[in-house]
Structures are given as C-alpha cells and as structure tokens.
C-alpha cells in the first residue's frame, strides 16, 4: 500500500490503506461502504487516499460497516 | 473504567479510558502528556473524559508520547 517501509507508516497511512484493502476484499464500492457507514462517497475516497484526519467515531463507523474492528484497520500488513 | 460491559464500549470510550490509565501508570500529569504531545492540557483532559471526537493524527501523537501504540490504546482491558 506504499513504498515506505511498514514501520515508517503513520497510523493515518495504515488506516487508509487497510480501509481500501478490506473494502475491495469484501467486493464493496466506495458508494456502498459510504452508504453503510452513513458517510459521503467522496469522504470515503479521501479517507482512502489518506487526505482526511479522520475522527475516532468515523473510524469506528467505517470498521463496523466493513465487519472488522478498528484495531484491524490500524495494523501493519504483516500483523493482519 | 466504566460500568458498561467491555464489549459495549465504543472505540472512543476505550481510547479515553486507556489514555488515562497508561498516563497514570507512567506517573505523568495531564500537563506533561500534553506538553510531550504538543497539545493543550485541557484538550488532553477532555479526551480522557471521552468528550472529544479525537482525530487519528492526535491519537498517534498521544500514543507516541505515552510510549505505546495506537492499537494498545484501543484495546479492551482484557486484551491489553
């Protein structure tokens, strides 16, 4: 999800990459995830690009809509 | 840290309780933690009371200042 070494990834980078990976693995569009989480599609897109300093409440809404825990979305690839 | 069952705690509730617990375990005042994280003391206090919808960047700053990972601060008591 980045050419940086995993240990250098910020929490924001790990979260954004994991949201996209889990969403795609679940076969969901950004629209579907956004609708399930009560968020706007463009907001989900900007979260996945790491452009948003996303809040803990929205992190949890996204995690619940993806069927994973907020902790799962903060792990490095090699921890998931 | 709450009379709710652990499984019912929101991410915000788990984070706020864990920040306070780790800060106190480290013998740090709210002032010291705030200074280390580049935040205001009253902000740290409101995070610990669960009043703030804290952002992922500030969550990471707090975790780094406490010497733990953001994931540690989101765990339930029985996972830490």
Backbone of each chain as nested JSON, in Angstrom:
{
  "chains": [
    {"id": "A", "residues": [
      {"number": 1, "name": "UNK", "atoms": {"N": [0.807, -1.199, 0.0], "CA": [0.0, 0.0, 0.0], "C": [0.845, 1.255, 0.0]}},
      {"number": 2, "name": "UNK", "atoms": {"N": [2.157, 1.074, 0.001], "CA": [3.061, 2.217, -0.015], "C": [4.448, 1.671, -0.231]}},
      {"number": 3, "name": "UNK", "atoms": {"N": [5.325, 2.517, -0.778], "CA": [6.696, 2.054, -0.938], "C": [7.528, 2.336, 0.308]}},
      {"number": 4, "name": "UNK", "atoms": {"N": [6.947, 3.029, 1.278], "CA": [7.666, 3.216, 2.536], "C": [7.789, 1.877, 3.256]}},
      {"number": 5, "name": "UNK", "atoms": {"N": [8.792, 1.754, 4.091], "CA": [8.854, 0.565, 4.941], "C": [7.666, 0.6, 5.889]}},
      {"number": 6, "name": "UNK", "atoms": {"N": [7.145, -0.599, 6.196], "CA": [5.93, -0.668, 7.006], "C": [6.087, 0.053, 8.336]}},
      {"number": 7, "name": "UNK", "atoms": {"N": [7.259, -0.083, 8.939], "CA": [7.454, 0.508, 10.265], "C": [7.41, 2.029, 10.198]}},
      {"number": 8, "name": "UNK", "atoms": {"N": [7.528, 2.583, 9.015], "CA": [7.504, 4.036, 8.89], "C": [6.112, 4.569, 8.587]}},
      {"number": 9, "name": "UNK", "atoms": {"N": [5.178, 3.679, 8.38], "CA": [3.842, 4.146, 8.031], "C": [3.17, 4.784, 9.242]}},
      {"number": 10, "name": "UNK", "atoms": {"N": [2.553, 5.927, 9.029], "CA": [1.792, 6.566, 10.101], "C": [0.481, 5.81, 10.304]}},
      {"number": 11, "name": "UNK", "atoms": {"N": [-0.162, 6.089, 11.431], "CA": [-1.468, 5.484, 11.692], "C": [-2.441, 5.844, 10.573]}},
      {"number": 12, "name": "UNK", "atoms": {"N": [-2.373, 7.085, 10.099], "CA": [-3.271, 7.516, 9.036], "C": [-3.023, 6.719, 7.752]}},
      {"number": 13, "name": "UNK", "atoms": {"N": [-1.759, 6.491, 7.441], "CA": [-1.432, 5.717, 6.236], "C": [-1.872, 4.253, 6.362]}},
      {"number": 14, "name": "UNK", "atoms": {"N": [-1.653, 3.679, 7.537], "CA": [-2.07, 2.285, 7.728], "C": [-3.589, 2.185, 7.623]}},
      {"number": 15, "name": "UNK", "atoms": {"N": [-4.293, 3.116, 8.282], "CA": [-5.759, 3.079, 8.27], "C": [-6.293, 3.215, 6.843]}},
      {"number": 16, "name": "UNK", "atoms": {"N": [-5.795, 4.194, 6.121], "CA": [-6.327, 4.435, 4.778], "C": [-6.073, 3.241, 3.856]}},
      {"number": 17, "name": "UNK", "atoms": {"N": [-4.878, 2.67, 3.938], "CA": [-4.57, 1.523, 3.09], "C": [-5.411, 0.305, 3.451]}},
      {"number": 18, "name": "UNK", "atoms": {"N": [-5.615, 0.101, 4.751], "CA": [-6.395, -1.061, 5.185], "C": [-7.873, -0.917, 4.851]}},
      {"number": 19, "name": "UNK", "atoms": {"N": [-8.404, 0.304, 4.954], "CA": [-9.813, 0.509, 4.589], "C": [-10.016, 0.122, 3.13]}},
      {"number": 20, "name": "UNK", "atoms": {"N": [-9.141, 0.628, 2.262], "CA": [-9.284, 0.297, 0.84], "C": [-9.142, -1.212, 0.599]}},
      {"number": 21, "name": "UNK", "atoms": {"N": [-8.141, -1.825, 1.238], "CA": [-7.892, -3.257, 1.016], "C": [-9.081, -4.103, 1.485]}},
      {"number": 22, "name": "UNK", "atoms": {"N": [-9.608, -3.803, 2.674], "CA": [-10.716, -4.611, 3.202], "C": [-11.988, -4.354, 2.389]}},
      {"number": 23, "name": "UNK", "atoms": {"N": [-12.215, -3.086, 2.016], "CA": [-13.389, -2.785, 1.194], "C": [-13.341, -3.564, -0.118]}},
      {"number": 24, "name": "UNK", "atoms": {"N": [-12.183, -3.55, -0.775], "CA": [-12.071, -4.252, -2.054], "C": [-12.175, -5.767, -1.854]}},
      {"number": 25, "name": "UNK", "atoms": {"N": [-11.573, -6.268, -0.773], "CA": [-11.656, -7.712, -0.498], "C": [-13.102, -8.142, -0.269]}},
      {"number": 26, "name": "UNK", "atoms": {"N": [-13.916, -7.22, 0.266], "CA": [-15.328, -7.516, 0.501], "C": [-16.185, -7.258, -0.742]}},
      {"number": 27, "name": "UNK", "atoms": {"N": [-15.543, -6.806, -1.818], "CA": [-16.291, -6.541, -3.046], "C": [-17.225, -5.357, -2.956]}},
      {"number": 28, "name": "UNK", "atoms": {"N": [-16.894, -4.401, -2.079], "CA": [-17.744, -3.219, -1.901], "C": [-17.207, -2.042, -2.7]}},
      {"number": 29, "name": "UNK", "atoms": {"N": [-18.107, -1.246, -3.244], "CA": [-17.724, 0.033, -3.844], "C": [-17.586, 1.078, -2.734]}},
      {"number": 30, "name": "UNK", "atoms": {"N": [-16.947, 2.188, -3.062], "CA": [-16.898, 3.298, -2.095], "C": [-18.306, 3.769, -1.754]}},
      {"number": 31, "name": "UNK", "atoms": {"N": [-19.187, 3.767, -2.758], "CA": [-20.578, 4.177, -2.531], "C": [-21.263, 3.269, -1.505]}},
      {"number": 32, "name": "UNK", "atoms": {"N": [-21.07, 1.95, -1.67], "CA": [-21.722, 1.008, -0.755], "C": [-21.204, 1.183, 0.663]}},
      {"number": 33, "name": "UNK", "atoms": {"N": [-19.882, 1.312, 0.794], "CA": [-19.315, 1.491, 2.13], "C": [-19.817, 2.796, 2.741]}},
      {"number": 34, "name": "UNK", "atoms": {"N": [-19.805, 3.851, 1.938], "CA": [-20.243, 5.147, 2.443], "C": [-21.696, 5.084, 2.914]}},
      {"number": 35, "name": "UNK", "atoms": {"N": [-22.544, 4.443, 2.123], "CA": [-23.964, 4.348, 2.487], "C": [-24.123, 3.559, 3.783]}},
      {"number": 36, "name": "UNK", "atoms": {"N": [-23.373, 2.457, 3.904], "CA": [-23.493, 1.623, 5.105], "C": [-23.02, 2.381, 6.338]}},
      {"number": 37, "name": "UNK", "atoms": {"N": [-22.006, 3.233, 6.167], "CA": [-21.418, 3.938, 7.304], "C": [-22.09, 5.287, 7.56]}},
      {"number": 38, "name": "UNK", "atoms": {"N": [-23.012, 5.67, 6.698], "CA": [-23.673, 6.972, 6.862], "C": [-22.75, 8.131, 6.526]}},
      {"number": 39, "name": "UNK", "atoms": {"N": [-21.836, 7.886, 5.592], "CA": [-20.879, 8.928, 5.187], "C": [-21.051, 9.192, 3.694]}},
      {"number": 40, "name": "UNK", "atoms": {"N": [-20.388, 10.235, 3.206], "CA": [-20.473, 10.548, 1.778], "C": [-19.391, 9.802, 1.005]}},
      {"number": 41, "name": "UNK", "atoms": {"N": [-19.698, 9.421, -0.224], "CA": [-18.748, 8.679, -1.041], "C": [-17.422, 9.423, -1.196]}},
      {"number": 42, "name": "UNK", "atoms": {"N": [-17.499, 10.722, -1.406], "CA": [-16.25, 11.462, -1.6], "C": [-15.431, 11.514, -0.31]}},
      {"number": 43, "name": "UNK", "atoms": {"N": [-16.132, 11.455, 0.828], "CA": [-15.421, 11.422, 2.11], "C": [-14.651, 10.109, 2.238]}},
      {"number": 44, "name": "UNK", "atoms": {"N": [-15.307, 8.986, 1.911], "CA": [-14.63, 7.681, 1.981], "C": [-13.429, 7.672, 1.039]}},
      {"number": 45, "name": "UNK", "atoms": {"N": [-13.595, 8.237, -0.143], "CA": [-12.473, 8.298, -1.091], "C": [-11.297, 9.072, -0.524]}},
      {"number": 46, "name": "UNK", "atoms": {"N": [-11.586, 10.18, 0.116], "CA": [-10.488, 10.992, 0.659], "C": [-9.853, 10.318, 1.869]}},
      {"number": 47, "name": "UNK", "atoms": {"N": [-10.642, 9.56, 2.631], "CA": [-10.054, 8.776, 3.733], "C": [-9.093, 7.742, 3.149]}},
      {"number": 48, "name": "UNK", "atoms": {"N": [-9.516, 7.06, 2.091], "CA": [-8.676, 6.007, 1.496], "C": [-7.401, 6.576, 0.872]}},
      {"number": 49, "name": "UNK", "atoms": {"N": [-7.439, 7.839, 0.493], "CA": [-6.225, 8.465, -0.041], "C": [-5.378, 9.099, 1.061]}},
      {"number": 50, "name": "UNK", "atoms": {"N": [-5.818, 8.964, 2.305], "CA": [-5.05, 9.499, 3.431], "C": [-5.111, 11.01, 3.538]}},
      {"number": 51, "name": "UNK", "atoms": {"N": [-6.113, 11.6, 2.892], "CA": [-6.225, 13.063, 2.89], "C": [-6.962, 13.596, 4.118]}},
      {"number": 52, "name": "UNK", "atoms": {"N": [-7.678, 12.705, 4.809], "CA": [-8.52, 13.135, 5.926], "C": [-7.899, 12.743, 7.26]}},
      {"number": 53, "name": "UNK", "atoms": {"N": [-7.929, 13.681, 8.177], "CA": [-7.536, 13.402, 9.559], "C": [-8.787, 12.858, 10.254]}},
      {"number": 54, "name": "UNK", "atoms": {"N": [-9.114, 11.619, 9.904], "CA": [-10.4, 11.014, 10.267], "C": [-10.543, 10.904, 11.796]}},
      {"number": 55, "name": "UNK", "atoms": {"N": [-11.759, 11.085, 12.274], "CA": [-12.017, 11.047, 13.718], "C": [-12.291, 9.618, 14.183]}},
      {"number": 56, "name": "UNK", "atoms": {"N": [-12.117, 9.415, 15.483], "CA": [-12.296, 8.07, 16.049], "C": [-13.728, 7.569, 15.832]}},
      {"number": 57, "name": "UNK", "atoms": {"N": [-14.722, 8.447, 15.913], "CA": [-16.104, 7.991, 15.704], "C": [-16.317, 7.513, 14.265]}},
      {"number": 58, "name": "UNK", "atoms": {"N": [-15.768, 8.257, 13.306], "CA": [-15.918, 7.824, 11.914], "C": [-15.071, 6.581, 11.623]}},
      {"number": 59, "name": "UNK", "atoms": {"N": [-13.917, 6.46, 12.274], "CA": [-13.118, 5.238, 12.119], "C": [-13.936, 4.029, 12.558]}},
      {"number": 60, "name": "UNK", "atoms": {"N": [-14.651, 4.19, 13.665], "CA": [-15.441, 3.056, 14.165], "C": [-16.625, 2.76, 13.242]}},
      {"number": 61, "name": "UNK", "atoms": {"N": [-17.267, 3.797, 12.718], "CA": [-18.385, 3.568, 11.787], "C": [-17.903, 2.802, 10.555]}},
      {"number": 62, "name": "UNK", "atoms": {"N": [-16.732, 3.191, 10.045], "CA": [-16.189, 2.515, 8.862], "C": [-15.853, 1.058, 9.196]}},
      {"number": 63, "name": "UNK", "atoms": {"N": [-15.223, 0.846, 10.352], "CA": [-14.854, -0.516, 10.749], "C": [-16.101, -1.397, 10.886]}},
      {"number": 64, "name": "UNK", "atoms": {"N": [-17.127, -0.883, 11.573], "CA": [-18.355, -1.658, 11.759], "C": [-18.977, -1.998, 10.41]}},
      {"number": 65, "name": "UNK", "atoms": {"N": [-18.954, -1.044, 9.477], "CA": [-19.553, -1.279, 8.161], "C": [-18.758, -2.282, 7.344]}},
      {"number": 66, "name": "UNK", "atoms": {"N": [-17.472, -2.424, 7.649], "CA": [-16.639, -3.399, 6.947], "C": [-16.63, -4.747, 7.668]}},
      {"number": 67, "name": "UNK", "atoms": {"N": [-17.225, -4.806, 8.86], "CA": [-17.271, -6.063, 9.606], "C": [-15.954, -6.425, 10.258]}},
      {"number": 68, "name": "UNK", "atoms": {"N": [-15.119, -5.425, 10.508], "CA": [-13.845, -5.668, 11.187], "C": [-13.748, -4.72, 12.384]}},
      {"number": 69, "name": "UNK", "atoms": {"N": [-12.692, -4.859, 13.162], "CA": [-12.518, -3.953, 14.295], "C": [-11.637, -2.789, 13.874]}},
      {"number": 70, "name": "UNK", "atoms": {"N": [-11.77, -1.699, 14.602], "CA": [-10.938, -0.533, 14.349], "C": [-9.459, -0.912, 14.486]}},
      {"number": 71, "name": "UNK", "atoms": {"N": [-9.163, -1.84, 15.375], "CA": [-7.768, -2.292, 15.554], "C": [-7.27, -2.973, 14.288]}},
      {"number": 72, "name": "UNK", "atoms": {"N": [-8.118, -3.797, 13.661], "CA": [-7.711, -4.454, 12.409], "C": [-7.308, -3.415, 11.364]}},
      {"number": 73, "name": "UNK", "atoms": {"N": [-7.995, -2.29, 11.348], "CA": [-7.739, -1.276, 10.329], "C": [-6.496, -0.435, 10.634]}},
      {"number": 74, "name": "UNK", "atoms": {"N": [-5.894, -0.658, 11.791], "CA": [-4.687, 0.09, 12.153], "C": [-3.432, -0.768, 12.123]}},
      {"number": 75, "name": "UNK", "atoms": {"N": [-3.612, -2.044, 11.793], "CA": [-2.456, -2.944, 11.786], "C": [-1.61, -2.735, 10.541]}},
      {"number": 76, "name": "UNK", "atoms": {"N": [-0.317, -3.073, 10.686], "CA": [0.53, -3.186, 9.509], "C": [0.105, -4.434, 8.746]}},
      {"number": 77, "name": "UNK", "atoms": {"N": [0.468, -4.479, 7.47], "CA": [0.133, -5.653, 6.668], "C": [0.548, -6.952, 7.338]}},
      {"number": 78, "name": "UNK", "atoms": {"N": [1.735, -6.959, 7.917], "CA": [2.257, -8.223, 8.44], "C": [1.682, -8.575, 9.804]}},
      {"number": 79, "name": "UNK", "atoms": {"N": [0.779, -7.729, 10.309], "CA": [0.11, -8.066, 11.566], "C": [-1.323, -8.543, 11.321]}},
      {"number": 80, "name": "UNK", "atoms": {"N": [-1.826, -8.349, 10.087], "CA": [-3.256, -8.636, 9.89], "C": [-3.525, -10.125, 9.714]}}
    ]},
    {"id": "B", "residues": [
      {"number": 1, "name": "UNK", "atoms": {"N": [-13.092, 0.986, 34.089], "CA": [-13.182, 2.341, 33.609], "C": [-14.599, 2.715, 33.221]}},
      {"number": 2, "name": "UNK", "atoms": {"N": [-15.532, 1.798, 33.442], "CA": [-16.925, 2.055, 33.093], "C": [-17.736, 0.901, 33.641]}},
      {"number": 3, "name": "UNK", "atoms": {"N": [-19.007, 1.178, 33.917], "CA": [-19.838, 0.074, 34.381], "C": [-20.483, -0.671, 33.231]}},
      {"number": 4, "name": "UNK", "atoms": {"N": [-20.305, -0.172, 32.007], "CA": [-20.802, -0.912, 30.847], "C": [-19.997, -2.204, 30.684]}},
      {"number": 5, "name": "UNK", "atoms": {"N": [-20.603, -3.186, 30.068], "CA": [-19.827, -4.379, 29.73], "C": [-18.778, -3.968, 28.707]}},
      {"number": 6, "name": "UNK", "atoms": {"N": [-17.598, -4.623, 28.801], "CA": [-16.499, -4.208, 27.931], "C": [-16.872, -4.261, 26.459]}},
      {"number": 7, "name": "UNK", "atoms": {"N": [-17.635, -5.279, 26.082], "CA": [-17.959, -5.458, 24.676], "C": [-18.837, -4.322, 24.168]}},
      {"number": 8, "name": "UNK", "atoms": {"N": [-19.425, -3.564, 25.088], "CA": [-20.299, -2.477, 24.659], "C": [-19.564, -1.151, 24.58]}},
      {"number": 9, "name": "UNK", "atoms": {"N": [-18.314, -1.137, 24.991], "CA": [-17.587, 0.132, 24.981], "C": [-17.287, 0.549, 23.551]}},
      {"number": 10, "name": "UNK", "atoms": {"N": [-17.525, 1.821, 23.261], "CA": [-17.173, 2.348, 21.95], "C": [-15.662, 2.532, 21.863]}},
      {"number": 11, "name": "UNK", "atoms": {"N": [-15.179, 2.714, 20.641], "CA": [-13.751, 2.983, 20.452], "C": [-13.351, 4.23, 21.238]}},
      {"number": 12, "name": "UNK", "atoms": {"N": [-14.22, 5.236, 21.225], "CA": [-13.913, 6.475, 21.928], "C": [-13.785, 6.228, 23.44]}},
      {"number": 13, "name": "UNK", "atoms": {"N": [-14.674, 5.408, 23.981], "CA": [-14.628, 5.093, 25.414], "C": [-13.385, 4.27, 25.763]}},
      {"number": 14, "name": "UNK", "atoms": {"N": [-13.047, 3.313, 24.91], "CA": [-11.856, 2.501, 25.184], "C": [-10.617, 3.381, 25.129]}},
      {"number": 15, "name": "UNK", "atoms": {"N": [-10.534, 4.236, 24.092], "CA": [-9.368, 5.102, 23.934], "C": [-9.212, 6.031, 25.134]}},
      {"number": 16, "name": "UNK", "atoms": {"N": [-10.293, 6.687, 25.513], "CA": [-10.196, 7.668, 26.6], "C": [-9.789, 6.996, 27.91]}},
      {"number": 17, "name": "UNK", "atoms": {"N": [-10.381, 5.843, 28.191], "CA": [-10.032, 5.146, 29.432], "C": [-8.585, 4.665, 29.43]}},
      {"number": 18, "name": "UNK", "atoms": {"N": [-8.137, 4.169, 28.266], "CA": [-6.766, 3.654, 28.186], "C": [-5.735, 4.778, 28.259]}},
      {"number": 19, "name": "UNK", "atoms": {"N": [-6.042, 5.936, 27.652], "CA": [-5.103, 7.062, 27.742], "C": [-4.898, 7.433, 29.21]}},
      {"number": 20, "name": "UNK", "atoms": {"N": [-6.0, 7.574, 29.941], "CA": [-5.876, 7.939, 31.35], "C": [-5.107, 6.865, 32.13]}},
      {"number": 21, "name": "UNK", "atoms": {"N": [-5.431, 5.601, 31.885], "CA": [-4.785, 4.515, 32.645], "C": [-3.28, 4.468, 32.362]}},
      {"number": 22, "name": "UNK", "atoms": {"N": [-2.897, 4.559, 31.094], "CA": [-1.473, 4.48, 30.753], "C": [-0.736, 5.72, 31.252]}},
      {"number": 23, "name": "UNK", "atoms": {"N": [-1.372, 6.894, 31.11], "CA": [-0.746, 8.121, 31.612], "C": [-0.475, 8.009, 33.11]}},
      {"number": 24, "name": "UNK", "atoms": {"N": [-1.475, 7.567, 33.857], "CA": [-1.299, 7.451, 35.306], "C": [-0.284, 6.361, 35.654]}},
      {"number": 25, "name": "UNK", "atoms": {"N": [-0.301, 5.253, 34.912], "CA": [0.676, 4.177, 35.162], "C": [2.094, 4.682, 34.922]}},
      {"number": 26, "name": "UNK", "atoms": {"N": [2.244, 5.627, 33.993], "CA": [3.566, 6.198, 33.695], "C": [3.922, 7.342, 34.643]}},
      {"number": 27, "name": "UNK", "atoms": {"N": [3.012, 7.663, 35.568], "CA": [3.28, 8.74, 36.522], "C": [3.312, 10.12, 35.889]}},
      {"number": 28, "name": "UNK", "atoms": {"N": [2.579, 10.278, 34.777], "CA": [2.559, 11.562, 34.071], "C": [1.318, 12.364, 34.45]}},
      {"number": 29, "name": "UNK", "atoms": {"N": [1.472, 13.68, 34.563], "CA": [0.317, 14.56, 34.706], "C": [-0.284, 14.825, 33.328]}},
      {"number": 30, "name": "UNK", "atoms": {"N": [-1.502, 15.347, 33.295], "CA": [-2.085, 15.745, 32.011], "C": [-1.225, 16.815, 31.35]}},
      {"number": 31, "name": "UNK", "atoms": {"N": [-0.662, 17.709, 32.161], "CA": [0.214, 18.759, 31.631], "C": [1.43, 18.151, 30.921]}},
      {"number": 32, "name": "UNK", "atoms": {"N": [2.059, 17.168, 31.563], "CA": [3.263, 16.561, 30.977], "C": [2.932, 15.857, 29.668]}},
      {"number": 33, "name": "UNK", "atoms": {"N": [1.846, 15.105, 29.678], "CA": [1.46, 14.405, 28.455], "C": [1.133, 15.415, 27.355]}},
      {"number": 34, "name": "UNK", "atoms": {"N": [0.388, 16.44, 27.712], "CA": [0.009, 17.449, 26.723], "C": [1.253, 18.114, 26.133]}},
      {"number": 35, "name": "UNK", "atoms": {"N": [2.201, 18.455, 26.99], "CA": [3.416, 19.113, 26.503], "C": [4.189, 18.184, 25.57]}},
      {"number": 36, "name": "UNK", "atoms": {"N": [4.295, 16.91, 25.943], "CA": [5.042, 15.946, 25.116], "C": [4.362, 15.752, 23.76]}},
      {"number": 37, "name": "UNK", "atoms": {"N": [3.038, 15.808, 23.755], "CA": [2.298, 15.543, 22.52], "C": [2.037, 16.819, 21.716]}},
      {"number": 38, "name": "UNK", "atoms": {"N": [2.413, 17.976, 22.262], "CA": [2.154, 19.232, 21.551], "C": [0.691, 19.607, 21.564]}},
      {"number": 39, "name": "UNK", "atoms": {"N": [-0.001, 19.225, 22.638], "CA": [-1.432, 19.528, 22.757], "C": [-1.657, 20.351, 24.02]}},
      {"number": 40, "name": "UNK", "atoms": {"N": [-2.866, 20.869, 24.182], "CA": [-3.169, 21.661, 25.373], "C": [-3.671, 20.745, 26.492]}},
      {"number": 41, "name": "UNK", "atoms": {"N": [-3.351, 21.114, 27.722], "CA": [-3.753, 20.299, 28.866], "C": [-5.258, 20.081, 28.909]}},
      {"number": 42, "name": "UNK", "atoms": {"N": [-6.018, 21.124, 28.624], "CA": [-7.474, 20.973, 28.699], "C": [-7.984, 20.043, 27.59]}},
      {"number": 43, "name": "UNK", "atoms": {"N": [-7.25, 20.005, 26.469], "CA": [-7.627, 19.086, 25.39], "C": [-7.425, 17.639, 25.846]}},
      {"number": 44, "name": "UNK", "atoms": {"N": [-6.267, 17.371, 26.471], "CA": [-5.996, 16.017, 26.962], "C": [-7.054, 15.611, 27.992]}},
      {"number": 45, "name": "UNK", "atoms": {"N": [-7.415, 16.544, 28.861], "CA": [-8.45, 16.249, 29.849], "C": [-9.772, 15.883, 29.192]}},
      {"number": 46, "name": "UNK", "atoms": {"N": [-10.14, 16.608, 28.159], "CA": [-11.424, 16.327, 27.516], "C": [-11.365, 15.021, 26.711]}},
      {"number": 47, "name": "UNK", "atoms": {"N": [-10.183, 14.687, 26.187], "CA": [-10.024, 13.38, 25.531], "C": [-10.222, 12.272, 26.563]}},
      {"number": 48, "name": "UNK", "atoms": {"N": [-9.619, 12.424, 27.728], "CA": [-9.718, 11.39, 28.773], "C": [-11.146, 11.249, 29.3]}},
      {"number": 49, "name": "UNK", "atoms": {"N": [-11.938, 12.297, 29.204], "CA": [-13.338, 12.201, 29.622], "C": [-14.241, 11.738, 28.48]}},
      {"number": 50, "name": "UNK", "atoms": {"N": [-13.654, 11.463, 27.339], "CA": [-14.438, 10.96, 26.204], "C": [-15.274, 12.034, 25.543]}},
      {"number": 51, "name": "UNK", "atoms": {"N": [-14.935, 13.309, 25.797], "CA": [-15.74, 14.405, 25.25], "C": [-15.321, 14.784, 23.834]}},
      {"number": 52, "name": "UNK", "atoms": {"N": [-14.13, 14.345, 23.422], "CA": [-13.595, 14.759, 22.132], "C": [-13.669, 13.628, 21.115]}},
      {"number": 53, "name": "UNK", "atoms": {"N": [-14.093, 13.97, 19.926], "CA": [-14.053, 13.036, 18.802], "C": [-12.655, 13.155, 18.196]}},
      {"number": 54, "name": "UNK", "atoms": {"N": [-11.683, 12.606, 18.915], "CA": [-10.265, 12.827, 18.637], "C": [-9.886, 12.29, 17.244]}},
      {"number": 55, "name": "UNK", "atoms": {"N": [-8.993, 12.975, 16.58], "CA": [-8.577, 12.575, 15.231], "C": [-7.443, 11.564, 15.288]}},
      {"number": 56, "name": "UNK", "atoms": {"N": [-7.286, 10.843, 14.186], "CA": [-6.258, 9.793, 14.124], "C": [-4.855, 10.379, 14.323]}},
      {"number": 57, "name": "UNK", "atoms": {"N": [-4.597, 11.579, 13.808], "CA": [-3.267, 12.165, 13.985], "C": [-2.993, 12.473, 15.461]}},
      {"number": 58, "name": "UNK", "atoms": {"N": [-3.994, 13.02, 16.141], "CA": [-3.796, 13.302, 17.564], "C": [-3.745, 12.026, 18.392]}},
      {"number": 59, "name": "UNK", "atoms": {"N": [-4.487, 11.003, 17.985], "CA": [-4.4, 9.709, 18.668], "C": [-2.972, 9.185, 18.594]}},
      {"number": 60, "name": "UNK", "atoms": {"N": [-2.36, 9.327, 17.416], "CA": [-0.999, 8.819, 17.26], "C": [-0.007, 9.657, 18.073]}},
      {"number": 61, "name": "UNK", "atoms": {"N": [-0.199, 10.971, 18.114], "CA": [0.697, 11.821, 18.916], "C": [0.619, 11.445, 20.387]}},
      {"number": 62, "name": "UNK", "atoms": {"N": [-0.582, 11.197, 20.863], "CA": [-0.759, 10.808, 22.272], "C": [-0.093, 9.451, 22.529]}},
      {"number": 63, "name": "UNK", "atoms": {"N": [-0.316, 8.499, 21.614], "CA": [0.278, 7.167, 21.79], "C": [1.801, 7.255, 21.824]}},
      {"number": 64, "name": "UNK", "atoms": {"N": [2.374, 7.993, 20.871], "CA": [3.84, 8.121, 20.823], "C": [4.362, 8.745, 22.116]}},
      {"number": 65, "name": "UNK", "atoms": {"N": [3.649, 9.732, 22.627], "CA": [4.089, 10.405, 23.85], "C": [3.972, 9.506, 25.07]}},
      {"number": 66, "name": "UNK", "atoms": {"N": [3.077, 8.522, 24.995], "CA": [2.928, 7.572, 26.105], "C": [3.832, 6.346, 25.926]}},
      {"number": 67, "name": "UNK", "atoms": {"N": [4.492, 6.246, 24.784], "CA": [5.382, 5.11, 24.537], "C": [4.647, 3.817, 24.237]}},
      {"number": 68, "name": "UNK", "atoms": {"N": [3.414, 3.932, 23.74], "CA": [2.648, 2.744, 23.358], "C": [2.152, 2.932, 21.927]}},
      {"number": 69, "name": "UNK", "atoms": {"N": [1.511, 1.909, 21.389], "CA": [0.963, 2.047, 20.04], "C": [-0.488, 2.486, 20.123]}},
      {"number": 70, "name": "UNK", "atoms": {"N": [-0.951, 3.074, 19.042], "CA": [-2.343, 3.493, 18.965], "C": [-3.259, 2.277, 19.162]}},
      {"number": 71, "name": "UNK", "atoms": {"N": [-2.807, 1.125, 18.71], "CA": [-3.603, -0.104, 18.884], "C": [-3.744, -0.441, 20.37]}},
      {"number": 72, "name": "UNK", "atoms": {"N": [-2.663, -0.279, 21.13], "CA": [-2.745, -0.544, 22.567], "C": [-3.821, 0.323, 23.218]}},
      {"number": 73, "name": "UNK", "atoms": {"N": [-3.96, 1.53, 22.738], "CA": [-4.909, 2.468, 23.352], "C": [-6.352, 2.207, 22.928]}},
      {"number": 74, "name": "UNK", "atoms": {"N": [-6.55, 1.263, 22.009], "CA": [-7.906, 0.936, 21.564], "C": [-8.383, -0.425, 22.058]}},
      {"number": 75, "name": "UNK", "atoms": {"N": [-7.499, -1.107, 22.789], "CA": [-7.871, -2.438, 23.26], "C": [-8.819, -2.365, 24.441]}},
      {"number": 76, "name": "UNK", "atoms": {"N": [-9.621, -3.437, 24.59], "CA": [-10.366, -3.619, 25.829], "C": [-9.384, -3.99, 26.926]}},
      {"number": 77, "name": "UNK", "atoms": {"N": [-9.806, -3.801, 28.165], "CA": [-8.944, -4.173, 29.289], "C": [-8.406, -5.594, 29.171]}},
      {"number": 78, "name": "UNK", "atoms": {"N": [-9.258, -6.504, 28.788], "CA": [-8.845, -7.909, 28.803], "C": [-7.998, -8.277, 27.596]}},
      {"number": 79, "name": "UNK", "atoms": {"N": [-7.729, -7.319, 26.722], "CA": [-6.835, -7.592, 25.589], "C": [-5.462, -6.966, 25.805]}},
      {"number": 80, "name": "UNK", "atoms": {"N": [-5.337, -6.062, 26.812], "CA": [-4.075, -5.326, 26.928], "C": [-2.982, -6.161, 27.579]}}
    ]}
  ]
}
